[in-house]
Amino acid sequence: MSTRKASLKDKETNNGTSRYVLERCASVNECFDISFKVMLLGDSAVGKTCVLVRFKDGAFLGGNFIATVGIDFRVRETPIWDTAGQERFRSVTHAYYRDAQALLLLYDITSKSSFDNIRAWLTEIHEYAQKDVVIMLLGNKSDMVAERVIKREEGEKLAKEYGVPFMETSAKTGVNVELAFLAVAKDLKHRAAKQPNEPKFQIHDYIESQKQKSGCCGGYM
Ligand SMILES: Nc1nc2c(ncn2[C@@H]2O[C@H](COP(=O)(O)OP(=O)(O)OP(=O)(O)O)[C@@H](O)[C@H]2O)c(=O)[nH]1
């Protein structure tokens, strides 16, 4: 994920321009001030590819489920890495997330096992990822109200226990997908540009302020 030289505000309000600029650059570094490696992690079928496609293309990949083999790779402002959730690809994934600056860790609100495995994912992250990596926990498929088995409060409690921000998302409706990526981008950008005496960017506060702007509950959390 990168911030354009034009400013992040510009990116938020004018995606068309961002794409136009990227097409005219020989490389990502030529067009952007900072670039970050962001990865999506979580069990197989929690919706990592769909969340990424929703963010990148604003579309939902419904229909047949095709598991990611190893690592998939897409570009919005810059490359974002989609990993395979299946156990047999874990060693490939470890190698890649060693140098990631941000990790979006997903579970499926209709799958108890995917939620229970979050602790194991966090243990792995602490073992393999960078110490200061930005982590966000996402409870995906929030549109599947009738099939829900994990309450929002359970997700919030787990996130609080590990000190990471949390949101429920839906790749199908798009709820919170943009906000999740944007909050992570803002945090990374603040870290990169932070002066020694400047207060730390509070990702929770940013998410809350965006919720307020959207008129409470109108799409966020
Ligand atoms: N209703 C609903 N279905 C979703 C959502 N996100 C993903 N799905 C469905 O869940 C299935 C798995 O989605 P993927 O995005 O391929 O899952 P993944 O985590 O990338 O899976 P791996 O590549 O095996 O790691 C697909 O059938 C999707 O259509 C969502 O937000 N809502």
The ligand as an SDF file (V2000), in Angstrom:
LIG
                    3D

 32 34  0  0  0  0  0  0  0  0999 V2000
  -21.6650  -13.9480    1.8820 N   0  0  0  0  0  0  0  0  0  0  0  0
  -20.3440  -13.7220    1.7880 C   0  0  0  0  0  0  0  0  0  0  0  0
  -19.5240  -14.6080    1.1940 N   0  0  0  0  0  0  0  0  0  0  0  0
  -18.2060  -14.3220    1.1280 C   0  0  0  0  0  0  0  0  0  0  0  0
  -17.6620  -13.1220    1.6660 C   0  0  0  0  0  0  0  0  0  0  0  0
  -16.3240  -13.1460    1.4570 N   0  0  0  0  0  0  0  0  0  0  0  0
  -16.0590  -14.2740    0.8090 C   0  0  0  0  0  0  0  0  0  0  0  0
  -17.1820  -15.0050    0.6090 N   0  0  0  0  0  0  0  0  0  0  0  0
  -17.2780  -16.3230   -0.0400 C   0  0  0  0  0  0  0  0  0  0  0  0
  -16.4490  -17.2190    0.7060 O   0  0  0  0  0  0  0  0  0  0  0  0
  -15.7650  -18.1060   -0.1550 C   0  0  0  0  0  0  0  0  0  0  0  0
  -14.2630  -18.0330    0.0810 C   0  0  0  0  0  0  0  0  0  0  0  0
  -13.7800  -16.7370   -0.2990 O   0  0  0  0  0  0  0  0  0  0  0  0
  -12.2410  -16.4810   -0.6960 P   0  0  0  0  0  0  0  0  0  0  0  0
  -12.0780  -15.0070   -0.8050 O   0  0  0  0  0  0  0  0  0  0  0  0
  -11.8470  -17.2690   -1.8860 O   0  0  0  0  0  0  0  0  0  0  0  0
  -11.4950  -17.0780    0.5770 O   0  0  0  0  0  0  0  0  0  0  0  0
   -9.9140  -17.0840    0.9230 P   0  0  0  0  0  0  0  0  0  0  0  0
   -9.7780  -16.7390    2.3600 O   0  0  0  0  0  0  0  0  0  0  0  0
   -9.1730  -16.2260   -0.0430 O   0  0  0  0  0  0  0  0  0  0  0  0
   -9.5490  -18.6300    0.7220 O   0  0  0  0  0  0  0  0  0  0  0  0
   -8.0640  -19.2870    0.4360 P   0  0  0  0  0  0  0  0  0  0  0  0
   -7.6080  -18.7470   -0.8880 O   0  0  0  0  0  0  0  0  0  0  0  0
   -8.2880  -20.7710    0.4080 O   0  0  0  0  0  0  0  0  0  0  0  0
   -7.1570  -18.9340    1.5640 O   0  0  0  0  0  0  0  0  0  0  0  0
  -16.2230  -17.7520   -1.5890 C   0  0  0  0  0  0  0  0  0  0  0  0
  -17.2590  -18.6270   -1.9670 O   0  0  0  0  0  0  0  0  0  0  0  0
  -16.7350  -16.3310   -1.4610 C   0  0  0  0  0  0  0  0  0  0  0  0
  -17.7140  -16.0280   -2.4270 O   0  0  0  0  0  0  0  0  0  0  0  0
  -18.5500  -12.1970    2.2990 C   0  0  0  0  0  0  0  0  0  0  0  0
  -18.1820  -11.1240    2.8150 O   0  0  0  0  0  0  0  0  0  0  0  0
  -19.8880  -12.5410    2.3290 N   0  0  0  0  0  0  0  0  0  0  0  0
  1  2  1  0
  2  3  2  0
  2 32  1  0
  3  4  1  0
  4  5  2  0
  4  8  1  0
  5  6  1  0
  5 30  1  0
  6  7  2  0
  7  8  1  0
  8  9  1  0
  9 10  1  0
  9 28  1  0
 10 11  1  0
 11 12  1  0
 11 26  1  0
 12 13  1  0
 13 14  1  0
 14 15  2  0
 14 16  1  0
 14 17  1  0
 17 18  1  0
 18 19  2  0
 18 20  1  0
 18 21  1  0
 21 22  1  0
 22 23  2  0
 22 24  1  0
 22 25  1  0
 26 27  1  0
 26 28  1  0
 28 29  1  0
 30 31  2  0
 30 32  1  0
M  END
$$$$
